[in-house]
Amino acid sequence: MKSIWFFVGILLLVLGVLILGAGIVGMMSGELPPTVLANLHPRVWWGGIMTIAGILFLVFNRKPRA
């Protein structure tokens, strides 16, 4: 039986990759909405953070094989 943290890791990984991809495409096309801190590219940062968190959840959730 899989732990709930395995599924949380998959969810974070998938959503992080999607948000990161959208942020990179938006940054390359230059079509960012006019917000105050748009020059900091929050979609790229949060997408990267969520992707790394998802990978960490998946790596540390594995059970050792005995």
mmJSON file of the N, C-alpha and C atoms, coordinates in Angstrom:
{"data_MODEL":{"atom_site":{
"group_PDB":["ATOM","ATOM","ATOM","ATOM","ATOM","ATOM","ATOM","ATOM","ATOM","ATOM","ATOM","ATOM","ATOM","ATOM","ATOM","ATOM","ATOM","ATOM","ATOM","ATOM","ATOM","ATOM","ATOM","ATOM","ATOM","ATOM","ATOM","ATOM","ATOM","ATOM","ATOM","ATOM","ATOM","ATOM","ATOM","ATOM","ATOM","ATOM","ATOM","ATOM","ATOM","ATOM","ATOM","ATOM","ATOM","ATOM","ATOM","ATOM","ATOM","ATOM","ATOM","ATOM","ATOM","ATOM","ATOM","ATOM","ATOM","ATOM","ATOM","ATOM","ATOM","ATOM","ATOM","ATOM","ATOM","ATOM","ATOM","ATOM","ATOM","ATOM","ATOM","ATOM","ATOM","ATOM","ATOM","ATOM","ATOM","ATOM","ATOM","ATOM","ATOM","ATOM","ATOM","ATOM","ATOM","ATOM","ATOM","ATOM","ATOM","ATOM","ATOM","ATOM","ATOM","ATOM","ATOM","ATOM","ATOM","ATOM","ATOM","ATOM","ATOM","ATOM","ATOM","ATOM","ATOM","ATOM","ATOM","ATOM","ATOM","ATOM","ATOM","ATOM","ATOM","ATOM","ATOM","ATOM","ATOM","ATOM","ATOM","ATOM","ATOM","ATOM","ATOM","ATOM","ATOM","ATOM","ATOM","ATOM","ATOM","ATOM","ATOM","ATOM","ATOM","ATOM","ATOM","ATOM","ATOM","ATOM","ATOM","ATOM","ATOM","ATOM","ATOM","ATOM","ATOM","ATOM","ATOM","ATOM","ATOM","ATOM","ATOM","ATOM","ATOM","ATOM","ATOM","ATOM","ATOM","ATOM","ATOM","ATOM","ATOM","ATOM","ATOM","ATOM","ATOM","ATOM","ATOM","ATOM","ATOM","ATOM","ATOM","ATOM","ATOM","ATOM","ATOM","ATOM","ATOM","ATOM","ATOM","ATOM","ATOM","ATOM","ATOM","ATOM","ATOM","ATOM","ATOM","ATOM","ATOM","ATOM","ATOM","ATOM","ATOM","ATOM","ATOM","ATOM","ATOM","ATOM"],
"id":[1,2,3,4,5,6,7,8,9,10,11,12,13,14,15,16,17,18,19,20,21,22,23,24,25,26,27,28,29,30,31,32,33,34,35,36,37,38,39,40,41,42,43,44,45,46,47,48,49,50,51,52,53,54,55,56,57,58,59,60,61,62,63,64,65,66,67,68,69,70,71,72,73,74,75,76,77,78,79,80,81,82,83,84,85,86,87,88,89,90,91,92,93,94,95,96,97,98,99,100,101,102,103,104,105,106,107,108,109,110,111,112,113,114,115,116,117,118,119,120,121,122,123,124,125,126,127,128,129,130,131,132,133,134,135,136,137,138,139,140,141,142,143,144,145,146,147,148,149,150,151,152,153,154,155,156,157,158,159,160,161,162,163,164,165,166,167,168,169,170,171,172,173,174,175,176,177,178,179,180,181,182,183,184,185,186,187,188,189,190,191,192,193,194,195,196,197,198],
"type_symbol":["N","C","C","N","C","C","N","C","C","N","C","C","N","C","C","N","C","C","N","C","C","N","C","C","N","C","C","N","C","C","N","C","C","N","C","C","N","C","C","N","C","C","N","C","C","N","C","C","N","C","C","N","C","C","N","C","C","N","C","C","N","C","C","N","C","C","N","C","C","N","C","C","N","C","C","N","C","C","N","C","C","N","C","C","N","C","C","N","C","C","N","C","C","N","C","C","N","C","C","N","C","C","N","C","C","N","C","C","N","C","C","N","C","C","N","C","C","N","C","C","N","C","C","N","C","C","N","C","C","N","C","C","N","C","C","N","C","C","N","C","C","N","C","C","N","C","C","N","C","C","N","C","C","N","C","C","N","C","C","N","C","C","N","C","C","N","C","C","N","C","C","N","C","C","N","C","C","N","C","C","N","C","C","N","C","C","N","C","C","N","C","C","N","C","C","N","C","C"],
"label_atom_id":["N","CA","C","N","CA","C","N","CA","C","N","CA","C","N","CA","C","N","CA","C","N","CA","C","N","CA","C","N","CA","C","N","CA","C","N","CA","C","N","CA","C","N","CA","C","N","CA","C","N","CA","C","N","CA","C","N","CA","C","N","CA","C","N","CA","C","N","CA","C","N","CA","C","N","CA","C","N","CA","C","N","CA","C","N","CA","C","N","CA","C","N","CA","C","N","CA","C","N","CA","C","N","CA","C","N","CA","C","N","CA","C","N","CA","C","N","CA","C","N","CA","C","N","CA","C","N","CA","C","N","CA","C","N","CA","C","N","CA","C","N","CA","C","N","CA","C","N","CA","C","N","CA","C","N","CA","C","N","CA","C","N","CA","C","N","CA","C","N","CA","C","N","CA","C","N","CA","C","N","CA","C","N","CA","C","N","CA","C","N","CA","C","N","CA","C","N","CA","C","N","CA","C","N","CA","C","N","CA","C","N","CA","C","N","CA","C","N","CA","C","N","CA","C","N","CA","C","N","CA","C"],
"label_alt_id":[null,null,null,null,null,null,null,null,null,null,null,null,null,null,null,null,null,null,null,null,null,null,null,null,null,null,null,null,null,null,null,null,null,null,null,null,null,null,null,null,null,null,null,null,null,null,null,null,null,null,null,null,null,null,null,null,null,null,null,null,null,null,null,null,null,null,null,null,null,null,null,null,null,null,null,null,null,null,null,null,null,null,null,null,null,null,null,null,null,null,null,null,null,null,null,null,null,null,null,null,null,null,null,null,null,null,null,null,null,null,null,null,null,null,null,null,null,null,null,null,null,null,null,null,null,null,null,null,null,null,null,null,null,null,null,null,null,null,null,null,null,null,null,null,null,null,null,null,null,null,null,null,null,null,null,null,null,null,null,null,null,null,null,null,null,null,null,null,null,null,null,null,null,null,null,null,null,null,null,null,null,null,null,null,null,null,null,null,null,null,null,null,null,null,null,null,null,null],
"label_comp_id":["MET","MET","MET","LYS","LYS","LYS","SER","SER","SER","ILE","ILE","ILE","TRP","TRP","TRP","PHE","PHE","PHE","PHE","PHE","PHE","VAL","VAL","VAL","GLY","GLY","GLY","ILE","ILE","ILE","LEU","LEU","LEU","LEU","LEU","LEU","LEU","LEU","LEU","VAL","VAL","VAL","LEU","LEU","LEU","GLY","GLY","GLY","VAL","VAL","VAL","LEU","LEU","LEU","ILE","ILE","ILE","LEU","LEU","LEU","GLY","GLY","GLY","ALA","ALA","ALA","GLY","GLY","GLY","ILE","ILE","ILE","VAL","VAL","VAL","GLY","GLY","GLY","MET","MET","MET","MET","MET","MET","SER","SER","SER","GLY","GLY","GLY","GLU","GLU","GLU","LEU","LEU","LEU","PRO","PRO","PRO","PRO","PRO","PRO","THR","THR","THR","VAL","VAL","VAL","LEU","LEU","LEU","ALA","ALA","ALA","ASN","ASN","ASN","LEU","LEU","LEU","HIS","HIS","HIS","PRO","PRO","PRO","ARG","ARG","ARG","VAL","VAL","VAL","TRP","TRP","TRP","TRP","TRP","TRP","GLY","GLY","GLY","GLY","GLY","GLY","ILE","ILE","ILE","MET","MET","MET","THR","THR","THR","ILE","ILE","ILE","ALA","ALA","ALA","GLY","GLY","GLY","ILE","ILE","ILE","LEU","LEU","LEU","PHE","PHE","PHE","LEU","LEU","LEU","VAL","VAL","VAL","PHE","PHE","PHE","ASN","ASN","ASN","ARG","ARG","ARG","LYS","LYS","LYS","PRO","PRO","PRO","ARG","ARG","ARG","ALA","ALA","ALA"],
"label_asym_id":["A","A","A","A","A","A","A","A","A","A","A","A","A","A","A","A","A","A","A","A","A","A","A","A","A","A","A","A","A","A","A","A","A","A","A","A","A","A","A","A","A","A","A","A","A","A","A","A","A","A","A","A","A","A","A","A","A","A","A","A","A","A","A","A","A","A","A","A","A","A","A","A","A","A","A","A","A","A","A","A","A","A","A","A","A","A","A","A","A","A","A","A","A","A","A","A","A","A","A","A","A","A","A","A","A","A","A","A","A","A","A","A","A","A","A","A","A","A","A","A","A","A","A","A","A","A","A","A","A","A","A","A","A","A","A","A","A","A","A","A","A","A","A","A","A","A","A","A","A","A","A","A","A","A","A","A","A","A","A","A","A","A","A","A","A","A","A","A","A","A","A","A","A","A","A","A","A","A","A","A","A","A","A","A","A","A","A","A","A","A","A","A","A","A","A","A","A","A"],
"label_entity_id":["1","1","1","1","1","1","1","1","1","1","1","1","1","1","1","1","1","1","1","1","1","1","1","1","1","1","1","1","1","1","1","1","1","1","1","1","1","1","1","1","1","1","1","1","1","1","1","1","1","1","1","1","1","1","1","1","1","1","1","1","1","1","1","1","1","1","1","1","1","1","1","1","1","1","1","1","1","1","1","1","1","1","1","1","1","1","1","1","1","1","1","1","1","1","1","1","1","1","1","1","1","1","1","1","1","1","1","1","1","1","1","1","1","1","1","1","1","1","1","1","1","1","1","1","1","1","1","1","1","1","1","1","1","1","1","1","1","1","1","1","1","1","1","1","1","1","1","1","1","1","1","1","1","1","1","1","1","1","1","1","1","1","1","1","1","1","1","1","1","1","1","1","1","1","1","1","1","1","1","1","1","1","1","1","1","1","1","1","1","1","1","1","1","1","1","1","1","1"],
"label_seq_id":[1,1,1,2,2,2,3,3,3,4,4,4,5,5,5,6,6,6,7,7,7,8,8,8,9,9,9,10,10,10,11,11,11,12,12,12,13,13,13,14,14,14,15,15,15,16,16,16,17,17,17,18,18,18,19,19,19,20,20,20,21,21,21,22,22,22,23,23,23,24,24,24,25,25,25,26,26,26,27,27,27,28,28,28,29,29,29,30,30,30,31,31,31,32,32,32,33,33,33,34,34,34,35,35,35,36,36,36,37,37,37,38,38,38,39,39,39,40,40,40,41,41,41,42,42,42,43,43,43,44,44,44,45,45,45,46,46,46,47,47,47,48,48,48,49,49,49,50,50,50,51,51,51,52,52,52,53,53,53,54,54,54,55,55,55,56,56,56,57,57,57,58,58,58,59,59,59,60,60,60,61,61,61,62,62,62,63,63,63,64,64,64,65,65,65,66,66,66],
"pdbx_PDB_ins_code":[null,null,null,null,null,null,null,null,null,null,null,null,null,null,null,null,null,null,null,null,null,null,null,null,null,null,null,null,null,null,null,null,null,null,null,null,null,null,null,null,null,null,null,null,null,null,null,null,null,null,null,null,null,null,null,null,null,null,null,null,null,null,null,null,null,null,null,null,null,null,null,null,null,null,null,null,null,null,null,null,null,null,null,null,null,null,null,null,null,null,null,null,null,null,null,null,null,null,null,null,null,null,null,null,null,null,null,null,null,null,null,null,null,null,null,null,null,null,null,null,null,null,null,null,null,null,null,null,null,null,null,null,null,null,null,null,null,null,null,null,null,null,null,null,null,null,null,null,null,null,null,null,null,null,null,null,null,null,null,null,null,null,null,null,null,null,null,null,null,null,null,null,null,null,null,null,null,null,null,null,null,null,null,null,null,null,null,null,null,null,null,null,null,null,null,null,null,null],
"Cartn_x":[0.837,0.0,0.892,0.54,1.324,0.905,1.862,1.596,0.962,0.27,-0.343,0.726,1.914,2.987,3.527,3.366,3.732,2.846,1.551,0.621,0.767,1.104,1.394,2.621,3.624,4.823,4.532,3.689,3.321,2.559,1.635,0.85,1.73,2.639,3.552,4.457,4.926,5.807,5.085,3.897,3.156,2.772,2.208,1.812,3.024,4.111,5.324,5.886,5.896,6.392,5.483,4.177,3.241,3.402,3.506,3.657,5.011,6.052,7.383,7.398,6.785,6.718,5.951,4.827,4.041,4.824,5.576,6.387,7.505,8.14,9.232,8.693,7.565,6.965,6.525,5.922,5.509,6.685,7.782,8.967,9.623,9.644,10.264,9.417,8.098,7.23,7.067,7.325,7.206,5.779,4.862,3.462,3.076,3.688,3.347,2.273,1.338,0.334,0.996,0.473,1.103,0.841,1.7,1.607,2.827,2.782,3.836,5.176,5.194,6.447,6.601,6.079,6.164,7.601,8.479,9.876,10.615,10.025,10.66,10.287,9.339,8.923,8.512,7.43,7.011,6.577,6.071,5.68,6.891,7.996,9.21,9.718,9.724,10.202,9.32,7.998,7.111,7.05,7.119,7.167,8.408,9.541,10.78,10.737,10.207,10.115,9.187,8.043,7.108,7.681,8.429,9.052,10.082,10.92,11.936,11.28,10.226,9.532,8.902,8.326,7.734,8.773,9.931,11.01,11.488,11.621,12.06,11.045,9.759,8.732,8.822,9.034,9.099,10.368,11.481,12.75,12.755,12.307,12.369,11.208,10.235,9.105,9.351,10.377,10.624,11.018,10.481,10.831,12.09,12.995,14.19,13.832,14.474,14.218,15.041,14.352,15.041,14.979],
"Cartn_y":[-1.168,0.0,1.245,2.203,3.428,4.42,5.195,6.233,7.442,8.242,9.458,10.425,10.367,11.291,10.969,9.728,9.36,10.112,10.136,10.818,12.336,12.844,14.272,14.629,13.775,14.004,14.011,13.079,13.051,14.314,14.724,15.924,17.166,17.304,18.448,18.435,17.271,17.164,17.55,17.028,17.313,18.787,19.314,20.725,21.647,21.283,22.094,22.172,21.04,21.036,21.875,21.778,22.569,24.068,24.46,25.874,26.393,25.592,25.987,26.162,25.238,25.352,26.59,26.865,28.051,29.325,29.303,30.475,30.715,29.645,29.796,30.272,29.7,30.133,31.592,31.97,33.362,34.317,33.868,34.707,34.878,33.816,33.894,34.703,34.618,35.333,36.796,37.128,38.511,38.938,38.009,38.334,38.108,38.803,38.703,39.732,39.388,40.376,41.53,42.721,43.875,43.879,43.227,43.233,43.949,44.236,45.025,44.289,43.024,42.272,41.227,41.507,40.547,40.32,41.272,41.113,40.068,39.607,38.573,37.168,37.044,35.767,34.754,35.026,34.114,32.741,32.636,31.324,30.417,30.982,30.177,29.723,30.629,30.28,29.216,29.442,28.493,27.167,27.197,25.951,25.143,25.816,25.136,24.593,25.379,24.942,23.739,23.782,22.66,21.405,21.585,20.437,19.785,20.586,20.053,19.386,20.004,19.407,18.074,17.994,16.733,15.637,15.995,15.015,14.549,15.482,15.105,14.197,14.491,13.624,12.223,12.12,10.797,10.049,10.751,10.089,9.606,10.449,10.073,9.199,8.976,8.133,6.666,6.392,5.0,4.159,2.968,2.052,1.294,1.077,0.304,-1.141,-1.701,-3.089,-4.008,-4.937,-5.848,-7.271],
"Cartn_z":[0.0,0.0,0.0,-0.822,-0.923,0.153,0.605,1.581,0.895,1.663,1.121,0.617,1.198,0.8,-0.586,-1.028,-2.387,-3.385,-3.112,-3.996,-3.91,-2.736,-2.602,-3.434,-3.416,-4.216,-5.699,-6.155,-7.573,-7.948,-7.105,-7.373,-7.43,-6.478,-6.485,-7.706,-8.078,-9.236,-10.524,-10.722,-11.956,-12.029,-10.952,-10.963,-11.045,-10.397,-10.465,-11.871,-12.57,-13.946,-14.838,-14.659,-15.461,-15.21,-13.946,-13.613,-14.074,-13.903,-14.367,-15.881,-16.596,-18.046,-18.482,-17.827,-18.165,-17.86,-16.771,-16.427,-17.415,-17.864,-18.836,-20.184,-20.611,-21.869,-21.781,-20.672,-20.484,-20.424,-19.834,-19.74,-21.106,-21.902,-23.225,-24.208,-24.079,-25.015,-24.618,-23.371,-22.916,-22.651,-22.62,-22.4,-20.943,-20.045,-18.641,-18.318,-17.448,-17.073,-16.316,-16.459,-15.799,-14.293,-13.554,-12.094,-11.532,-10.249,-9.617,-9.636,-9.304,-9.189,-10.299,-11.48,-12.586,-13.029,-12.772,-13.187,-12.357,-11.251,-10.428,-10.896,-11.812,-12.404,-11.337,-10.615,-9.54,-10.038,-11.273,-11.786,-11.944,-12.362,-12.52,-11.152,-10.185,-8.846,-8.189,-8.198,-7.536,-8.273,-9.581,-10.33,-9.99,-9.888,-9.511,-8.097,-7.183,-5.782,-5.661,-6.347,-6.278,-6.933,-8.019,-8.682,-7.775,-7.154,-6.238,-5.033,-4.495,-3.351,-3.731,-4.924,-5.379,-5.532,-6.083,-6.221,-4.848,-3.913,-2.562,-1.88,-2.034,-1.457,-2.043,-3.339,-3.967,-3.575,-3.467,-3.139,-1.691,-0.766,0.641,1.078,0.202,0.553,0.22,-0.583,-0.969,0.23,0.255,1.345,0.948,1.896,1.568,1.274,0.267,-0.098,0.801,1.403,2.321,1.821],
"occupancy":[1.0,1.0,1.0,1.0,1.0,1.0,1.0,1.0,1.0,1.0,1.0,1.0,1.0,1.0,1.0,1.0,1.0,1.0,1.0,1.0,1.0,1.0,1.0,1.0,1.0,1.0,1.0,1.0,1.0,1.0,1.0,1.0,1.0,1.0,1.0,1.0,1.0,1.0,1.0,1.0,1.0,1.0,1.0,1.0,1.0,1.0,1.0,1.0,1.0,1.0,1.0,1.0,1.0,1.0,1.0,1.0,1.0,1.0,1.0,1.0,1.0,1.0,1.0,1.0,1.0,1.0,1.0,1.0,1.0,1.0,1.0,1.0,1.0,1.0,1.0,1.0,1.0,1.0,1.0,1.0,1.0,1.0,1.0,1.0,1.0,1.0,1.0,1.0,1.0,1.0,1.0,1.0,1.0,1.0,1.0,1.0,1.0,1.0,1.0,1.0,1.0,1.0,1.0,1.0,1.0,1.0,1.0,1.0,1.0,1.0,1.0,1.0,1.0,1.0,1.0,1.0,1.0,1.0,1.0,1.0,1.0,1.0,1.0,1.0,1.0,1.0,1.0,1.0,1.0,1.0,1.0,1.0,1.0,1.0,1.0,1.0,1.0,1.0,1.0,1.0,1.0,1.0,1.0,1.0,1.0,1.0,1.0,1.0,1.0,1.0,1.0,1.0,1.0,1.0,1.0,1.0,1.0,1.0,1.0,1.0,1.0,1.0,1.0,1.0,1.0,1.0,1.0,1.0,1.0,1.0,1.0,1.0,1.0,1.0,1.0,1.0,1.0,1.0,1.0,1.0,1.0,1.0,1.0,1.0,1.0,1.0,1.0,1.0,1.0,1.0,1.0,1.0,1.0,1.0,1.0,1.0,1.0,1.0],
"B_iso_or_equiv":[0.0,0.0,0.0,0.0,0.0,0.0,0.0,0.0,0.0,0.0,0.0,0.0,0.0,0.0,0.0,0.0,0.0,0.0,0.0,0.0,0.0,0.0,0.0,0.0,0.0,0.0,0.0,0.0,0.0,0.0,0.0,0.0,0.0,0.0,0.0,0.0,0.0,0.0,0.0,0.0,0.0,0.0,0.0,0.0,0.0,0.0,0.0,0.0,0.0,0.0,0.0,0.0,0.0,0.0,0.0,0.0,0.0,0.0,0.0,0.0,0.0,0.0,0.0,0.0,0.0,0.0,0.0,0.0,0.0,0.0,0.0,0.0,0.0,0.0,0.0,0.0,0.0,0.0,0.0,0.0,0.0,0.0,0.0,0.0,0.0,0.0,0.0,0.0,0.0,0.0,0.0,0.0,0.0,0.0,0.0,0.0,0.0,0.0,0.0,0.0,0.0,0.0,0.0,0.0,0.0,0.0,0.0,0.0,0.0,0.0,0.0,0.0,0.0,0.0,0.0,0.0,0.0,0.0,0.0,0.0,0.0,0.0,0.0,0.0,0.0,0.0,0.0,0.0,0.0,0.0,0.0,0.0,0.0,0.0,0.0,0.0,0.0,0.0,0.0,0.0,0.0,0.0,0.0,0.0,0.0,0.0,0.0,0.0,0.0,0.0,0.0,0.0,0.0,0.0,0.0,0.0,0.0,0.0,0.0,0.0,0.0,0.0,0.0,0.0,0.0,0.0,0.0,0.0,0.0,0.0,0.0,0.0,0.0,0.0,0.0,0.0,0.0,0.0,0.0,0.0,0.0,0.0,0.0,0.0,0.0,0.0,0.0,0.0,0.0,0.0,0.0,0.0,0.0,0.0,0.0,0.0,0.0,0.0],
"pdbx_formal_charge":[null,null,null,null,null,null,null,null,null,null,null,null,null,null,null,null,null,null,null,null,null,null,null,null,null,null,null,null,null,null,null,null,null,null,null,null,null,null,null,null,null,null,null,null,null,null,null,null,null,null,null,null,null,null,null,null,null,null,null,null,null,null,null,null,null,null,null,null,null,null,null,null,null,null,null,null,null,null,null,null,null,null,null,null,null,null,null,null,null,null,null,null,null,null,null,null,null,null,null,null,null,null,null,null,null,null,null,null,null,null,null,null,null,null,null,null,null,null,null,null,null,null,null,null,null,null,null,null,null,null,null,null,null,null,null,null,null,null,null,null,null,null,null,null,null,null,null,null,null,null,null,null,null,null,null,null,null,null,null,null,null,null,null,null,null,null,null,null,null,null,null,null,null,null,null,null,null,null,null,null,null,null,null,null,null,null,null,null,null,null,null,null,null,null,null,null,null,null],
"auth_seq_id":[1,1,1,2,2,2,3,3,3,4,4,4,5,5,5,6,6,6,7,7,7,8,8,8,9,9,9,10,10,10,11,11,11,12,12,12,13,13,13,14,14,14,15,15,15,16,16,16,17,17,17,18,18,18,19,19,19,20,20,20,21,21,21,22,22,22,23,23,23,24,24,24,25,25,25,26,26,26,27,27,27,28,28,28,29,29,29,30,30,30,31,31,31,32,32,32,33,33,33,34,34,34,35,35,35,36,36,36,37,37,37,38,38,38,39,39,39,40,40,40,41,41,41,42,42,42,43,43,43,44,44,44,45,45,45,46,46,46,47,47,47,48,48,48,49,49,49,50,50,50,51,51,51,52,52,52,53,53,53,54,54,54,55,55,55,56,56,56,57,57,57,58,58,58,59,59,59,60,60,60,61,61,61,62,62,62,63,63,63,64,64,64,65,65,65,66,66,66],
"auth_comp_id":["MET","MET","MET","LYS","LYS","LYS","SER","SER","SER","ILE","ILE","ILE","TRP","TRP","TRP","PHE","PHE","PHE","PHE","PHE","PHE","VAL","VAL","VAL","GLY","GLY","GLY","ILE","ILE","ILE","LEU","LEU","LEU","LEU","LEU","LEU","LEU","LEU","LEU","VAL","VAL","VAL","LEU","LEU","LEU","GLY","GLY","GLY","VAL","VAL","VAL","LEU","LEU","LEU","ILE","ILE","ILE","LEU","LEU","LEU","GLY","GLY","GLY","ALA","ALA","ALA","GLY","GLY","GLY","ILE","ILE","ILE","VAL","VAL","VAL","GLY","GLY","GLY","MET","MET","MET","MET","MET","MET","SER","SER","SER","GLY","GLY","GLY","GLU","GLU","GLU","LEU","LEU","LEU","PRO","PRO","PRO","PRO","PRO","PRO","THR","THR","THR","VAL","VAL","VAL","LEU","LEU","LEU","ALA","ALA","ALA","ASN","ASN","ASN","LEU","LEU","LEU","HIS","HIS","HIS","PRO","PRO","PRO","ARG","ARG","ARG","VAL","VAL","VAL","TRP","TRP","TRP","TRP","TRP","TRP","GLY","GLY","GLY","GLY","GLY","GLY","ILE","ILE","ILE","MET","MET","MET","THR","THR","THR","ILE","ILE","ILE","ALA","ALA","ALA","GLY","GLY","GLY","ILE","ILE","ILE","LEU","LEU","LEU","PHE","PHE","PHE","LEU","LEU","LEU","VAL","VAL","VAL","PHE","PHE","PHE","ASN","ASN","ASN","ARG","ARG","ARG","LYS","LYS","LYS","PRO","PRO","PRO","ARG","ARG","ARG","ALA","ALA","ALA"],
"auth_asym_id":["A","A","A","A","A","A","A","A","A","A","A","A","A","A","A","A","A","A","A","A","A","A","A","A","A","A","A","A","A","A","A","A","A","A","A","A","A","A","A","A","A","A","A","A","A","A","A","A","A","A","A","A","A","A","A","A","A","A","A","A","A","A","A","A","A","A","A","A","A","A","A","A","A","A","A","A","A","A","A","A","A","A","A","A","A","A","A","A","A","A","A","A","A","A","A","A","A","A","A","A","A","A","A","A","A","A","A","A","A","A","A","A","A","A","A","A","A","A","A","A","A","A","A","A","A","A","A","A","A","A","A","A","A","A","A","A","A","A","A","A","A","A","A","A","A","A","A","A","A","A","A","A","A","A","A","A","A","A","A","A","A","A","A","A","A","A","A","A","A","A","A","A","A","A","A","A","A","A","A","A","A","A","A","A","A","A","A","A","A","A","A","A","A","A","A","A","A","A"],
"auth_atom_id":["N","CA","C","N","CA","C","N","CA","C","N","CA","C","N","CA","C","N","CA","C","N","CA","C","N","CA","C","N","CA","C","N","CA","C","N","CA","C","N","CA","C","N","CA","C","N","CA","C","N","CA","C","N","CA","C","N","CA","C","N","CA","C","N","CA","C","N","CA","C","N","CA","C","N","CA","C","N","CA","C","N","CA","C","N","CA","C","N","CA","C","N","CA","C","N","CA","C","N","CA","C","N","CA","C","N","CA","C","N","CA","C","N","CA","C","N","CA","C","N","CA","C","N","CA","C","N","CA","C","N","CA","C","N","CA","C","N","CA","C","N","CA","C","N","CA","C","N","CA","C","N","CA","C","N","CA","C","N","CA","C","N","CA","C","N","CA","C","N","CA","C","N","CA","C","N","CA","C","N","CA","C","N","CA","C","N","CA","C","N","CA","C","N","CA","C","N","CA","C","N","CA","C","N","CA","C","N","CA","C","N","CA","C","N","CA","C","N","CA","C","N","CA","C","N","CA","C","N","CA","C"],
"pdbx_PDB_model_num":[1,1,1,1,1,1,1,1,1,1,1,1,1,1,1,1,1,1,1,1,1,1,1,1,1,1,1,1,1,1,1,1,1,1,1,1,1,1,1,1,1,1,1,1,1,1,1,1,1,1,1,1,1,1,1,1,1,1,1,1,1,1,1,1,1,1,1,1,1,1,1,1,1,1,1,1,1,1,1,1,1,1,1,1,1,1,1,1,1,1,1,1,1,1,1,1,1,1,1,1,1,1,1,1,1,1,1,1,1,1,1,1,1,1,1,1,1,1,1,1,1,1,1,1,1,1,1,1,1,1,1,1,1,1,1,1,1,1,1,1,1,1,1,1,1,1,1,1,1,1,1,1,1,1,1,1,1,1,1,1,1,1,1,1,1,1,1,1,1,1,1,1,1,1,1,1,1,1,1,1,1,1,1,1,1,1,1,1,1,1,1,1,1,1,1,1,1,1]
}}}
